[in-house]
Amino acid sequence: MNKIVFSSLAASLILTSIVAKSVLSKDKPKETLQITSTSFQPNGTIDKKYTADGEDISPQIVIAKLPAGTKSVALSCEDPDAPVGTWFHWLIWNISPSKTELKENVEKSGELKDGAVQGMNDFKKTGYNGPSPPKGPDHHYHFKVFALDQKLDLKANSDKKAFYKAIEGHVLGTGEVVGIYGRK
């Protein structure tokens, strides 16, 4: 990768991180959501099955304690330890607040049968693509959930910038669970 392309990518990732922090700080006071997974323990190792070294399927995610007024739920999976800055592995939104669980192996398509919509991750693919870190220290994968006061008017395959812009001012509550994965 030449220096200009790398610099542009790095600048884009840094800008996205700044926008994400800005979006969340401008919102109303947030309630804390409970997010768990039977696929990995909080701050525990993510099973190879959910990584690029395995089946590369999405893990099971359970969402609880949504605040009153939640009209939809959104989720991202982000790796802040990536060499080029925070790397997005998954964006999904318009999850019904009545749906308390995302089962493992969510279909990798833009529009899902249940009305949820998926965006483009930093691999330039739709849906979930799991951990694929370079050899070295373990990486931390933050599965972040956002309770929103509206459904998002955001097209399938939208990127992280569009995602964070769309949720700005609409976050009622947040929660996250972190999984760890590395290659030695």
C-alpha positions in Angstrom: 0.0 0.0 0.0 1.5 3.3 -0.9 2.0 6.1 1.6 -0.8 8.3 0.2 -3.4 5.6 0.3 -2.3 4.5 3.8 -2.4 8.1 5.1 -5.8 8.6 3.6 -7.1 5.4 5.2 -5.5 6.3 8.6 -7.0 9.8 8.5 -10.4 8.4 7.6 -10.3 5.9 10.5 -9.2 8.6 13.0 -12.0 10.9 11.8 -14.5 8.2 12.2 -13.3 7.6 15.8 -13.6 11.3 16.6 -17.1 11.5 15.0 -18.2 8.4 17.0 -17.1 10.0 20.3 -18.7 13.3 19.3 -22.0 11.7 18.4 -22.3 9.9 21.7 -21.3 12.9 23.8 -24.0 15.1 22.2 -26.9 12.7 23.0 -29.2 12.8 25.9 -28.1 11.1 29.2 -27.9 7.5 28.4 -29.1 4.4 30.2 -26.8 1.4 30.3 -27.9 -1.6 28.4 -27.0 -5.1 29.2 -25.3 -7.1 26.5 -24.1 -10.6 26.8 -23.1 -13.5 24.6 -23.0 -17.3 25.0 -20.3 -17.3 22.3 -17.7 -15.7 24.6 -17.4 -14.4 28.1 -16.9 -10.7 28.8 -13.2 -9.9 28.3 -12.8 -13.6 27.4 -11.4 -15.2 24.3 -13.6 -15.2 21.2 -13.8 -18.8 19.9 -12.0 -19.4 16.6 -15.4 -20.2 15.0 -16.3 -16.5 15.0 -13.0 -15.4 13.4 -11.4 -15.3 10.0 -9.4 -18.3 11.2 -12.6 -20.4 11.6 -16.1 -20.2 10.1 -16.2 -16.4 10.3 -19.8 -16.3 11.5 -21.3 -13.7 13.8 -21.5 -14.6 17.5 -24.8 -14.8 19.4 -25.6 -11.5 21.2 -28.3 -11.0 23.8 -29.6 -7.4 24.5 -31.5 -6.5 27.7 -32.7 -3.5 29.7 -33.7 -1.3 26.8 -35.0 2.1 28.0 -38.6 3.2 27.5 -39.1 4.8 24.1 -36.7 2.6 22.3 -37.9 2.3 18.7 -34.9 0.4 17.3 -31.5 -1.1 18.2 -28.2 -0.8 16.4 -25.0 -2.7 17.0 -21.4 -2.3 15.9 -18.3 -4.5 16.4 -15.1 -2.4 16.5 -11.4 -3.3 17.0 -9.6 -0.2 18.5 -6.3 -2.1 18.5 -6.0 -2.4 14.7 -2.7 -0.9 13.4 -4.5 1.7 11.2 -7.0 2.8 14.0 -10.4 1.5 14.9 -11.5 -1.2 12.5 -15.2 -2.0 12.0 -16.2 -5.6 11.7 -20.0 -5.3 11.8 -22.7 -2.7 11.5 -26.4 -3.6 11.9 -29.3 -1.4 12.7 -33.1 -1.3 12.8 -33.2 -4.3 15.0 -36.7 -4.5 16.6 -36.6 -3.6 20.3 -38.8 -6.7 20.9 -35.9 -8.9 19.6 -33.7 -9.7 22.6 -31.3 -11.9 20.8 -29.2 -12.0 17.6 -28.6 -15.6 16.9 -25.2 -16.7 15.7 -24.5 -16.7 12.0 -26.6 -13.7 11.0 -27.0 -13.8 7.2 -24.4 -11.6 5.4 -26.9 -9.5 3.4 -27.9 -5.9 3.5 -31.6 -6.3 4.3 -32.6 -9.1 6.6 -36.1 -10.8 6.7 -36.8 -9.4 10.2 -36.3 -5.8 9.0 -32.8 -5.3 10.3 -30.3 -3.7 8.0 -26.5 -4.3 7.7 -23.8 -2.0 6.7 -20.4 -2.3 5.0 -17.6 -3.2 7.4 -14.0 -2.1 6.9 -13.3 -5.2 4.8 -15.7 -3.6 2.3 -18.2 -6.5 2.8 -21.7 -6.5 4.1 -22.5 -8.0 7.5 -20.1 -9.5 10.0 -16.5 -10.4 9.3 -14.7 -11.6 12.5 -11.4 -11.0 14.0 -8.4 -11.2 11.7 -5.6 -9.4 13.6 -2.0 -9.4 12.5 0.4 -11.6 14.6 1.3 -9.9 17.9 -0.6 -8.7 21.0 -4.3 -9.7 21.4 -6.9 -7.4 20.1 -10.1 -6.3 21.9 -13.4 -6.5 20.0 -16.1 -4.1 21.3 -19.6 -5.2 20.5 -21.5 -2.0 21.1 -25.3 -1.7 21.3 -27.3 1.5 20.9 -31.0 1.9 21.9 -32.4 4.5 19.5 -35.5 6.7 19.7 -36.2 6.0 16.0 -35.6 3.6 13.1 -32.7 4.7 11.0 -33.4 5.9 7.5 -30.1 4.5 6.3 -29.5 2.3 3.2 -28.1 -1.2 3.4 -24.3 -1.2 2.9 -23.9 2.3 4.4 -20.5 2.8 6.0 -19.4 3.7 9.6 -19.5 7.4 9.0 -23.1 7.3 7.8 -24.0 5.0 10.6 -22.6 7.3 13.3 -24.1 10.4 11.7 -27.5 8.6 11.5 -27.5 7.7 15.2 -26.4 11.2 16.3 -29.0 12.7 18.7 -31.0 9.5 18.9 -29.2 7.4 21.4 -31.2 6.6 24.5 -28.8 4.0 25.9 -25.6 2.1 25.2 -23.9 -1.1 26.3 -21.0 -3.2 25.2 -19.3 -6.5 25.7 -15.7 -7.0 24.8 -14.1 -10.2 23.4 -10.4 -10.8 22.9 -8.6 -12.6 20.0 -5.1 -12.7 18.9 -2.6 -14.5 16.7 0.9 -15.3 18.1 
